[in-house]
Amino acid sequence: FGSPLAPGFFLFKVVVVREGRERLLRLRCAEESLSGLEGAVGHKLRDDPAVRGCSLSLTAHIDDATEPQLLSCDADLASAVAAAKASGRDRLLLRAEFGPLTAARRALFADGAAPEAVRAASLLPFAL
């Protein structure tokens, strides 16, 4: 990541938690597009059969003094990036967790629900 970032982009350090193991991803993504960030995480993990058919939950960790923030919309991501920048950070630490799609979540995909509704349903907290 030696080259400068284009305006509107930010660095994300994503800790992927899966089956009790962690994997670190480093991404450059638009700082106000949660769907773009989710797509980038999905693209990096596209060959991993353990995450197929699973929902993704992203949580931002700005610093040790603040509570982790579940990202459920573009405004949440923009707010987390702004907080990271305000604290002098050049990247945002995220935790990505995967869990099974419930029958209700599968129904949303099958019925052609609006992308925002699908994403909101897929970001509900779950236990691994």
Secondary structure, 3 states (H helix, E strand, C coil): CCCCCCCCEEEEEEEEEECCEEEEEEEEEECCCHHHHHHHHHHHCCCCHHHCCEEEEEEEECCCCCCCEEECCHHHHHHHHHHHHHCCCCEEEEEEEEEECCHHHHHHHHCCCCHHHHHHHHCCCCCC
